[in-house]
Amino acid sequence: MLPSLVSALADRGITTPFPVQQMAIPVALTGADLIGQARTGTGKTLAFGLPLLQRIVSPDDADYVFLAAPDKPQALVVCPTRELALQVTEDLERACSGRHLRVLPVFGGRSYEPQVEALRRGVDVVVGTPGRLLDLSRQGVLDLTHVKVVVLDEADEMLDLGFLPDVETILGLTPELRQTMLFSATMPSSVITLARRYMRHPVNVRAESPDETATVPATAQFVYRAHRMDKDELLARILQAENRDRVMIFARTKRQAQSTADELAHRGFAVAAVHGDLNQQAREKALASFRSGAVDVLVATDVAARGIDVEGVTHVVNSSCPEDEKTYLHRIGRTGRAGASGVAITLVDWEDLSRWSLINAALDLPYPDPPETYSTSEHLYHDLGIPPGATGRLPGAPEGPRERTPDRGPARGRPRGRTDDRKDGRSGSSEGQRRRQSRRAGGGSPDARGAETRGAGGSSAATAAAEAGTTSGDGSRTRRRRRRRHTRGGTPATPGTEARGDQPGDVPA
């Protein structure tokens, strides 16, 4: 390895390689194609990142001027999600801090202009998602014809998300005599087929023996059968577990993730949410707050289950049963990383017991029948080390149920002009609706109607009193008096006079 790479890793406290790195790095340095399989959280990024950085010619090197295209990308890393692309970029930048290589993340959710400008100035390594990579290539901005190394990270997730045609197109844009490395936590048949088609005699590297479990041994797993109406209380107590630091909670849908985050925040916890309904800036801000410790609870959908490497994640909670065993592995892989210990908790609804049985059998786990568990169950407090006096609300949190945020989408039967008058606390109609009511009552806008009344000889005060109705002697209110004026050609038929009503209490003008 180059001394600059070794020194940069030593500055981060990385001096001993993990098993997948010990096996993959020597093979990758020879330039051979490589298939690497290891459990999540065991250092796959550096297993392909260090050989990739070693093969790239830096702008500081004397040989840089002899390159056929000095400012074109020399290496490409394809990732399935934006969050993973950012994570890989950060790891590569730290590792090559002594070589001054230019690493550019490319993915959707951000404007094209900064990425286009960076590509025009010159880039050495491009890390991106398939969609944005293809967009920039079709625009003629991204040139992949000089790439030496191509890495497919989390290849199984890439194919599960339907990126196979995009990946094939991207590989077709790169030179045929390239080095291709494929890394994945699982190796389904679709990934094997892809490797056979686009890799030349790849060397297979597996960090564990085939009979080892796919889960990280340092992660303690707990599975409970929970009722959906009690999950908020359960989560609030789990967040008070012994030795709890950062926690990631996974939800099945975007709406569930946001609702859970709002509920936990109302109960006094420092929480942020990451899901597909948030724009890229909001997602990056939430992850940055989680990494910095400004919030210690992150509620996310599976968009964050891949590649998010945050130090200090001691607990992972599946608030609902995962879809399959691969999703389960990638979720709980956010804890117990790099040799650290962790706790994984899964809450299974009654209707999801059959799905959990399949996951349990596929991973050979010892939890075929999860115990029925509520927020007051003694075994929950005992298993997780929750203080006996813990409740579902932290001290200082507001009492009472959380005020639900109304759905901002269009609701059936709701008038378009309906708004809430927040200033004086009363519910009222919109300005447009008030104008329509005024026109129906007297024809025209309130100002125009007042002017017409004064022009006909009546005062605006008298008109308002007449429209408000009269009061009988016993204080009871009578029917509102409806006033009409006879007009001819838009002018009063008899100026100064009005039609006489026949309601009780009317008197001639």
N, C-alpha and C positions, 0 to 999 in steps of 0.2 A: 504494500500500500504506500501511497505517496505520504511523505512526512507531514505535509500540510493537512491532509485529511485526518491522520492519526492525532495530530495536535488539536485540531478542532473538536474531535470527539472527546479527547482527554479533558478539554476545558469544560465539557458538559458532564464529566464524571463517567463517561463510557470508556471502559478499559478492557472489559472482558466480553467477548462475543457470545450471543445466544446460540443454541444448537443449529437453528436454521441458517444463521449467518456463518457459522463454522463450515457448514456443508456447502452453502450456495456460493459464497464469495470466491473461493479458489476456482470453482468451475466457471463462474461468470467471467473471471479475469482472463481466461483463455480465449474468450470470444465465442464459446459454444452456446447454442440455444439451450434454454433452461426452463423446466417446469418445477416450481417450488410449491410445496404444500405444507402448511403448518397451521396450528391453531391460532386463532386471532389473539393479538396482544403479545406475540413472541418475537417481534422485531423483523417482520418481513420487509418493511420499508427500507431499512439500511441494508438488508440482504441484497436488494437489487440496486439501491441508491449508490452505495460505495463503488461497485464496479462500473456503474454508469458514469460517475464523476471522474473516475480514474481514466476512462477512455477518451474523455472530451479534452480537446486542446483549448487552453485558456487564452484569452486575449493578451495576458502577460507573458505567455510562452513565446520563444523565438520562432517556433514552427507555425505560429498562427497565420503569418502572412502567406504561407505556402498552401493554405487551404484553397480548394476550388471555389468555395463561396464562404468567406470568413464570417459574415454576419447572419448566415442562415442557420436554423436549428440543427444541432448535431445529435440530439437525443429527444425522444418523445415518450411521455408517460400518459397512458389513457386510463381514466378513472370513471367509475359509474356515477358518482355524485359530486356536487360542488364542494361539500364539506371535506370529502376525502381529497379532492384536488388541492384545496387550501392546506390540508394537513401535510400532504406529501411535499408541497412547495416549501413549507416552513422547515421540514426535516432536511430537505436537500440544501436549503440556504444555510442552515446552521452547519451542516457537514462541510460545505465548500466555502466557509467564511474566509479561509486563508488563500483561496485561489481566485477570488473575484469573478466567478462565473455568473452569467446572467440567466436567472431562472424566472420564467413568466407563467403565472396561472391563467388559464383561458377557460371560461365557462359562461353560461348564460346567467341572466339576472343582473348583469352589469352592462354599461354602455360599451359600444364597439370602439369608440374613438381612442381611449387610453391603450387598449390592447393593440389596435392597428398601429398607433404611433410607436409602441414598444417594439413591435415586429419590424417596423421600418428602420428603427435605429439599430437593431441587431439583437438577437437572442441566441443563447447557447442551448438551453433546455426549455422545452414547452411541456407543461403539465395541464391537461384539460379534459373536459367531458366530450363525448363524441359529437353531440349536436353543434356546439360552438366551433369545434375543430373543423367540421365539414363546412360550416358557414364561411369561415375565414378562408378556407382553401378554395371554395367556389368563387369568392371575391378576388382571388388572385393575390391575397395578402400573405397567406401562410404557405410557404414552400417546404415540402417534406421530402424533396428529392435528394437531399444531402444528409439524411438522418442515418446515423450509424447504429443506434440502439433504440429498440422499441420495447416498452414494458406495458403489459396488460395487467393492471392491478385489480384485485377482486374480480377476476374474470367470471366467476359463477354469478355474481350479482349483476354484472354487465349483461349477461345473456338473459337472466331472469327479467330484467327490465326491458327486454326487446331491442337491445342495441346490436344484435348480431349483424344485420345488414350494414349499419354504420361502421362497425369495427372492420368488417371485410372491405368496405370502401376505403377506409383510412389505411389499412395495410397495403391496399393496392396502390396508394399514392407514394409509398416509401420504396427505397431500392430493394431489389430482390436479395442482394447479398448483404443483408443486415443481420444484426444479432437480435433475436427475439426472446424475451423472458416473460413468462406467464406465472403469476402468483395468485394463489387462491387458498381460502380456508377449507373448502370442500372441492371435490373433483367429480362432478356429475358427468354423464356421458356426453352432453353437449359441449363441455369444455374440452374433453378428450378429442372429440371430432374436430373442433377448431384447431387444436394443437397439431393434429395429424395433417391438416390441410395447409397450414401456414408456417410450420416450424420444420427445420431440417435436423433430423436425428437428435431430438432434444434429450438432455440428461434429466432424469427424474430425481428430485430431491425431496425427501420426506423426513421431517424433523422427529417424528415419533414412530414407534413400531406399530404395525397395523392393529394389534390387539389393545392398544391404549384407548381410553375413552376420549371422545372429541372435545370434552370440556376441560377447562383448566383445573388441575387438581387443587390449586390453592384457593379456589372459589367454593365457599360453602353455599349449598343450594337448599332453599326452603320452598315448598309448594303448599298452598292453602286453597281450600274450596271456600269462596267468599261470595256474599250476596252483593249485587250491584248497588243496592241502596245503602250499603254500609261501607263502601269502598273509600269514601272520603275520610270517614273516621278511622278506618284501618290505616290509610296512608299517613294521616296526621300522627298516629302513634308510632308507625314504623320510622318516621323521620326523627323520632326521639330515642332511637335505639342506641345501645352502648357503642362507643368508639365510632360514631358516625361522623364522616367528613362530607365530601361531596357526594351527591346522590343523583342518579339519572333514573327518571320514571318514563317508561314507554307506554304509549297509548296506541290504540288501533287506528283511530281516525283523527283528522285534523280538529274537528269540533270537540272530541273528547280531550285532546291534548290542551286546547285553550281553556276549556271549562275546568279541567283539573288544576291547571296553573292558577286560574282566577280564584278558585275555591281555596287552595292552599295559601295564596297570598292573603286572602281575607282572614285566614286562621293565624296569620302572623309569621309565616315562613318567607324567607328571601328566595324567590322563585322566578324563573324565566321560562319561556316556551320557544320551541323551534318546530315549525311545521310548514307545509307547503303553501298555506294561505298567507304567510308572511313574505315580504319581499326580501331580496338578498341582503340588503343593508340591515334590516331588522334581525335576520338570522345571524349574521356575523356579529352584530352588537350583542345579542343574547349569548352566543358562544364566547365572545371576549369577556363578558361579565362573569361567565361561569369559570373560565380559566383563571381570571384574576382574583376570584374569590368574592367579588361583589355580591354574587348570589351563589348559594351552595346547593340549590335544587334546580335541575333542568328537566322539564317535561317535554318529550319529543315523540314524534312518530318515527317510523323506521328510516326516514331520511337521514337521521343522525346516528343510525346504528352501525354505519360503515366508516371506519377510518378516523373516528373522533378519538384522539389519544389525549386525554386530559389527566394529568397527574392528580392523585389524591381521591379518585372515585372509589369509595369504599363500599357503596351499596348500589345495586341495580334492581329496580322493581318493575316487573311486568304487570301493569294494572289490569291487563286482560291476557288471555291465553294467546301466545303467538300463533301465526298461521301454520308453521311447520317447524321441523327440527333445525333447519338452516337459520331461520329467523331467530329462533331461540338461542342458538350458538352465538350469532353475531351480536345479539342484544346483551347477553350476560358477559360477552367478551370485553365490554367496556370497563369491567373491573377485574381485579386479579391480573393486571398486566405487568410485564417485565419482572416477574418473580414476586410481585407483591400479593398479599392476600386480599380477598374480597368476599362480599355476600351478595347472593342473587336470590330474589324473592319473586315468586310468581303467584298471582291471584287468578284462580280459575273459576269462571261462572259455572252454574249447574248445567247450562246448555252446551258448555264447551268441554265437558268431561270426556266425550268420545275423541275429540281432537287431541286433548292432552294425553289420552291413552296411546295414541299413535306416536306422539312425540316421545313419550316415556319409553315405548318399546324400541323406537328407532335408535335412541341414544343409550339404551340399556340402563336407564336410571331406576333407582329403587323407590319411586313414588307413584305406584299404579293407582292408589286410592288416596288422594289428598284429604287431610282431615278437615271437617267442617269448622270454619273459623270465623269469629266475629271480633269486633273491636274490643270486646271485653273478655275474650277468651284467655284463660290463664296460660295456656301453652304458648300463645303468641308473645306474651310478656317474657316468659321464661326463655324461649328460643332466641330472641333478639336482644335480650338484656334491657328491656324497656322499664323505666322506673315505675314502681307500683302506683304512684299518684299521678301518672301522666294522663292527660285528657286530650281531646281532639282540638285544643286551642291553646296557643302559647299565651303566657301572661302579657297583658297589654293589648291583645288583639280585640277588635270590636266584637261586642256580644250580638247575638241574634243571627239569623240566616243572612247569607249574602244576597244583595240585590242583583237580580239577574239582569244582564244587559239585553235590551230588546233586540230582536233580529233586525238587522239593517236591510235585509232583502225586502222586495215587494210582497206585501201581504194581501191575500184576497179579501175583497170587501172593505178595504181601508181606503178612505178618500185620499186622493193624491195630495190635496192641500192640507191634510191634517198635520198639525205640529203641536208641540207642547210649549206653552208659554213659561219658560224657565224663570223669568225675572220675577213674576209675582206669584209663582207657585200654582197657577190655575191652568186647567186645560182649556184651550180655546181653539178657534178656527184660524186658518191662515188669512193673510191680508186679502188674497184673491177671493176666498170664500166669503169674507165679510162684505166685499164689494158686490158680489153676486146677490147676497141677501138684501143689501140696500136697494139694488136695482129692482128686485122683485117686489120689495115693500113700497117704493115710491117712484120707481122709474128713474134711472140715471144714478150718478154718483152722489154721495151725501152732500158735497159742496154744491153741485149743480141743483139738487133738489131744494136746498135751502135758499139759493138765489132765486129760483122760480117762485117759491112761496112768498119771499119778501116782495118780489115784483108784482104779485097778485094782490097785494094789500095786507097780507097776514104776516105776523112777526114769527121769527124762527122759534122763540120761546113758546109762543102759543101753539105752534105746530108740534113741537116736541111734546108739550103737555097733552095735546089731543091724541097724538100717536101712542102715548104711554097709557091711554085709557083714563076713565074717570072713576071716582070713588064715591060710593053711596054714603048716605048718612050714617049707617051702622058700621062703616069702615070696611065693608066687603068690596072687592074689586069687581068691576063689571067688565063686559067684553070690550076688547080694544075697538076703538072707533076707526072705521076705514073711510078715508076721505078721498073723494074723486073730484076732478075738475073737468068741466065740459070745455073742449077746445075745438077750434075750427081753423084748420090750416096751421096748426102749431101754436096759435095764440088763444088765450081764454075767450070763450064765446061771450061772456058777460064780465068784463074786467071788474075786479073787486068783489066778485061773488063766487061762491063755491056751491057744489051740490050739497043738499041737506041730507044728512043721514036719517035713518028711521030707527036708530038704536035707542034704547032707554037713556034718558038724560040729555039727548040732543035738543038744542034750542035753536031757533032761527037766528042767522047772523044779523 
